């Protein structure tokens, strides 16, 4: 049994999809916040450890870009096929996306693992921060296949109208991470490497839960081993839908590298503050991302079912909701920036840099939300 987004209340359909997505990402980001707090409390190494982990962020963003390329390319196609009642084709899309995610994850792991030292120095690592960056990254990269499959395939659970199950696969992995973090970081005295071990284990748990559902017999749409293969014509469509998002994220990753390099010239405090701000900003933009994901699924299925007026109304509601939420969150971040930055690091210099960055950008989140929401509508319409 799956949800049919071409029937019922437009706003209720989108909100029912967006709320579990928000909760799942909330727990995931709360884990990321707690993770940084743990790392920041490492004896005699807090700032350097945070800086080292922050240096890994551009590589993590590149991995996310490939995940989005195939995930955001496959799920709208899947939803359109659902709307057209082309169930066999929908399963082929799902199998092809799995194949692409798995293959690219192995390639990225090998590339980033083997070249991690020159890449980290390219991103601005010094000899002192490289020690922590390498200790974290060389373990974290082992989870690349799990990370990409868990994130990319989770979209197909949500697109079938099971956001609650999709939420659980993410939440259980994040809670597992929260439990394991202090054990590995402090209990086993593994430091930043322990944080990475906990992350890899939790990612493995998430992908297992995700695939248990997608392989479950009796579901209308399942991942069949016979359909986990490369289909040339479907690959072309996935690239057409997902490439703009992938390019967007790659450009963001490149911009992060450039910005990170420039910030590094201001010293360790500025680097730690920038990493902290990036975490808080991810949290702040979470509801907007969730509405955009729900919007894309809603638009795709309704266009597939040829309910064009309903798709237009859904697009208008999603854009308005995202813009209003973004501005409310931006105002809150502006007002409470010192307290939020201080959660991660009590160093006055780090707080000063973090507050400066927050109060420069927070009130303009509404503009970013508008552009991302329009992009989500275009992806759902096949005009990415």
C-alpha positions in Angstrom: 0.0 0.0 0.0 1.4 3.4 -0.9 0.1 7.0 -0.6 -1.5 8.7 -3.7 -0.5 12.3 -3.8 -2.9 13.0 -6.7 -5.9 12.8 -4.3 -6.9 14.6 -1.1 -6.0 17.9 0.4 -3.0 19.6 -1.2 -1.5 21.2 1.9 -2.2 18.1 4.0 -0.4 15.8 1.5 2.7 18.1 1.4 2.8 18.7 5.2 2.3 14.9 6.0 5.3 14.3 3.7 7.4 17.2 5.0 7.0 16.8 8.8 8.6 13.3 9.0 11.3 14.4 6.7 12.0 17.4 8.9 12.0 15.2 12.1 14.4 12.8 10.5 16.8 15.5 9.4 16.4 17.2 12.8 17.6 14.2 14.6 20.4 13.7 12.1 21.5 17.4 12.5 21.2 17.2 16.3 23.6 14.3 16.1 26.0 16.4 14.1 25.7 19.2 16.7 26.4 16.8 19.6 29.2 15.3 17.6 30.9 18.6 17.3 30.3 19.4 20.9 32.0 16.1 21.9 34.9 16.8 19.6 35.2 20.4 20.8 35.6 19.1 24.4 38.6 16.9 23.6 41.3 17.7 26.2 44.0 20.2 24.8 42.8 19.6 21.2 39.2 21.0 20.9 39.8 23.9 18.5 42.3 21.9 16.4 40.1 18.9 16.3 37.1 20.9 15.2 39.3 22.6 12.5 40.5 19.2 11.3 37.0 17.8 11.0 35.9 21.0 9.3 38.6 20.5 6.6 36.9 17.2 5.6 33.6 19.0 4.9 34.4 19.8 1.2 35.0 16.1 0.4 31.8 15.2 2.2 30.0 17.8 0.1 31.4 16.3 -3.1 30.0 12.9 -2.0 26.7 14.5 -1.2 26.7 16.0 -4.7 26.9 12.6 -6.4 24.3 11.2 -4.0 22.0 14.1 -5.1 22.8 13.6 -8.7 21.4 10.1 -8.8 18.9 10.3 -5.9 17.2 13.6 -7.0 17.4 12.4 -10.5 15.8 9.0 -9.8 13.0 9.9 -7.4 11.1 12.4 -9.6 11.2 9.9 -12.5 9.9 7.3 -10.1 7.1 9.5 -8.9 6.1 10.4 -12.5 6.0 6.7 -13.4 3.8 6.1 -10.3 1.5 8.9 -11.4 1.2 7.2 -14.9 0.6 3.8 -13.2 3.8 2.4 -14.9 4.8 0.3 -12.0 7.3 -2.0 -13.8 9.1 1.0 -15.2 9.1 2.6 -11.7 10.9 -0.4 -10.3 13.5 -0.3 -13.1 14.2 3.3 -12.2 14.7 2.3 -8.6 17.1 -0.6 -9.5 19.1 1.6 -11.9 19.5 4.3 -9.2 20.8 1.7 -6.7 23.3 0.5 -9.3 24.5 4.1 -9.9 24.8 4.9 -6.3 26.7 1.8 -5.4 29.1 2.2 -8.4 29.9 5.8 -7.8 30.3 5.3 -4.0 33.1 2.8 -4.6 34.8 5.2 -7.1 34.6 8.1 -4.7 35.9 6.1 -1.8 39.0 5.0 -3.7 39.6 8.5 -5.2 39.2 10.4 -1.9 40.9 7.9 0.3 44.0 7.6 -1.9 44.3 11.3 -2.5 43.2 12.5 0.9 46.5 14.0 2.0 47.1 16.4 -1.0 43.3 17.2 -1.0 43.3 18.2 2.7 46.4 20.4 2.2 44.7 21.9 -0.8 41.7 22.8 1.4 44.1 24.6 3.8 45.2 22.0 6.3 48.4 22.8 8.3 50.6 20.2 9.8 48.8 20.4 13.1 45.3 20.3 11.8 46.1 17.6 9.2 46.7 15.1 12.0 43.1 15.4 13.1 41.6 15.8 9.6 43.3 12.6 8.4 42.4 10.6 11.6 38.7 11.5 10.9 38.6 11.2 7.1 40.4 7.9 6.6 37.8 6.2 8.7 34.8 8.3 7.6 35.4 7.5 4.0 35.0 3.7 4.7 31.3 4.5 5.1 30.9 6.2 1.7 28.8 3.3 0.1 26.5 3.1 3.2 26.1 6.9 3.3 25.2 7.2 -0.4 22.9 4.2 -0.5 21.1 5.2 2.7 20.5 8.7 1.6 19.9 8.1 -2.1 17.5 5.1 -1.6 15.6 6.6 1.3 14.1 9.0 -1.2 12.2 6.1 -2.8 10.7 5.2 0.5 9.4 8.7 0.9 8.3 8.9 -2.7 6.0 5.9 -2.1 4.3 7.8 0.7 6.1 6.2 3.6 7.9 9.2 5.2 7.4 7.7 8.6 9.5 4.6 7.7 12.0 6.8 5.9 12.2 8.9 9.1 12.9 5.8 11.2 15.8 4.6 9.1 17.5 8.0 9.6 16.5 8.4 13.3 17.6 5.0 14.4 21.0 5.5 12.7 21.4 8.9 14.3 20.4 7.7 17.8 22.9 4.8 17.4 25.5 7.4 16.5 24.7 9.5 19.6 25.1 6.4 21.8 28.4 5.3 20.2 30.0 8.7 20.0 31.0 9.1 23.7 31.9 5.5 23.9 34.5 5.6 21.0 35.7 9.2 21.5 36.1 9.2 25.3 35.5 5.7 26.6 38.0 4.0 24.2 40.1 7.2 23.9 39.9 7.2 20.1 39.4 11.0 19.7 38.2 12.2 16.3 38.8 8.8 14.8 36.2 7.4 17.3 33.7 9.9 16.0 34.2 8.6 12.5 33.9 5.0 13.6 30.6 5.8 15.3 29.4 7.5 12.1 30.3 4.6 9.8 28.5 2.1 12.1 25.4 4.2 12.2 25.4 4.7 8.4 25.6 0.9 8.0 22.6 0.6 10.3 20.6 3.1 8.3 21.3 1.4 5.0 20.4 -2.0 6.4 17.0 -0.7 7.6 16.4 1.1 4.4 17.1 -1.9 2.2 15.1 -4.2 4.5 12.0 -2.1 3.6 12.8 -1.8 -0.1 13.5 -5.5 -0.4 10.4 -6.5 1.6 8.0 -8.8 -0.4 4.5 -7.6 -0.5 5.3 -3.9 -1.1 4.0 -2.5 -4.3 7.4 -1.3 -5.2 10.5 -3.3 -4.3 14.2 -3.4 -5.3 14.5 -6.6 -7.2 18.0 -8.0 -7.7 17.2 -8.8 -11.4 16.6 -5.1 -11.9 19.7 -3.8 -10.1 21.5 -3.1 -13.4 22.4 -0.3 -15.7 19.7 0.8 -18.2 21.1 3.2 -20.7 17.9 5.0 -21.5 16.9 5.4 -17.8 20.5 6.5 -17.0 20.1 9.4 -19.5 16.8 10.5 -17.9 18.3 10.3 -14.3 21.2 12.4 -15.4 18.9 14.9 -17.1 16.8 15.3 -13.9 19.7 15.1 -11.4 22.6 16.8 -13.2 21.5 20.4 -12.4 21.3 19.5 -8.7 24.6 17.7 -8.9 26.2 20.6 -10.6 24.7 23.0 -8.0 26.1 21.0 -5.2 29.5 20.6 -6.9 29.7 24.4 -7.3 28.8 24.8 -3.7 31.5 22.3 -2.8 34.0 24.3 -4.9 32.9 27.6 -3.3 33.3 26.0 0.1 36.9 25.1 -0.8 37.6 28.6 -1.9 35.9 30.2 1.2 37.6 27.7 3.5 41.0 28.5 2.1 40.4 32.2 2.6 39.1 31.8 6.1 42.2 29.7 7.0 44.3 32.8 6.6 42.6 34.3 9.6 43.7 31.5 11.9 42.4 28.5 13.8 39.6 30.5 15.6 38.1 31.7 12.4 38.3 28.2 11.0 36.5 26.7 14.0 33.9 29.4 13.9 33.2 28.8 10.2 32.7 25.1 10.8 30.4 25.8 13.7 28.3 28.2 11.6 28.0 25.7 8.8 26.5 23.2 11.2 24.0 25.7 12.6 23.1 26.9 9.2 22.4 23.3 8.1 20.1 23.0 11.0 18.4 26.3 10.3 17.7 25.4 6.7 16.3 21.9 7.5 12.5 22.6 7.3 13.0 24.3 3.9 14.9 21.4 2.5 12.1 19.1 3.7 9.3 21.1 2.1 11.3 21.2 -1.1 11.7 17.4 -1.1 8.0 16.9 -0.4 7.1 19.5 -3.1 9.2 17.7 -5.8 7.5 14.4 -5.0 4.0 16.0 -5.1 4.6 17.9 -8.3 6.1 14.8 -10.1 3.3 12.4 -9.2 0.5 14.9 -10.1 2.1 15.8 -13.4 2.4 12.1 -14.2 -1.3 11.8 -13.4 -2.0 14.9 -15.6 -3.4 16.9 -12.8 -1.8 20.1 -13.8 -3.9 22.6 -11.8 -3.3 20.6 -8.6 0.4 20.6 -9.3 0.4 24.4 -9.6 -1.4 24.9 -6.3 1.0 22.5 -4.6 3.9 24.5 -5.9 2.5 27.8 -4.7 1.8 26.4 -1.2 5.3 24.9 -0.9 7.1 28.0 -2.0 5.2 30.3 0.4 5.6 27.9 3.4 9.4 27.6 2.7 9.9 31.4 2.5 8.0 32.1 5.7 9.7 29.4 7.6 13.2 30.5 6.4 12.7 34.1 7.5 11.3 33.1 10.9 14.4 30.8 11.5 16.7 33.5 10.2 15.4 36.0 12.7 15.8 33.5 15.5 19.4 32.8 14.5 20.2 36.5 14.3 18.9 37.1 17.8 20.4 34.1 19.5 23.7 33.7 17.6 26.0 34.1 20.6 24.2 31.4 22.5 24.1 29.0 19.6 27.7 29.4 18.6 28.7 29.1 22.3 27.2 25.7 22.4 30.1 24.4 20.4 33.0 26.5 21.6 33.3 28.8 24.6 36.4 30.6 23.2 35.5 34.3 22.9 37.3 34.7 19.6 35.4 31.8 18.1 32.1 33.2 19.3 32.9 36.6 17.9 33.7 35.3 14.4 30.7 33.0 14.5 28.3 35.7 15.5 29.7 38.0 12.8 29.0 35.5 10.1 25.6 34.6 11.4 24.4 38.2 11.6 25.6 38.9 8.1 23.6 36.2 6.4 20.7 35.0 8.6 18.1 37.7 7.7 18.5 36.8 4.0 17.5 33.1 4.4 14.1 33.9 2.8 15.8 34.6 -0.5 17.7 31.4 -0.5 14.5 29.5 0.4 12.7 31.1 -2.5 15.4 30.1 -5.0 15.6 26.5 -3.7 11.9 26.1 -3.7 11.6 27.2 -7.3 14.3 24.8 -8.2 12.4 22.0 -6.4 9.3 22.8 -8.4 11.3 22.7 -11.6 12.9 19.3 -10.6 9.4 17.9 -10.0 8.3 19.2 -13.4 11.3 17.7 -15.2 12.7 21.1 -15.9 15.7 20.9 -13.5 
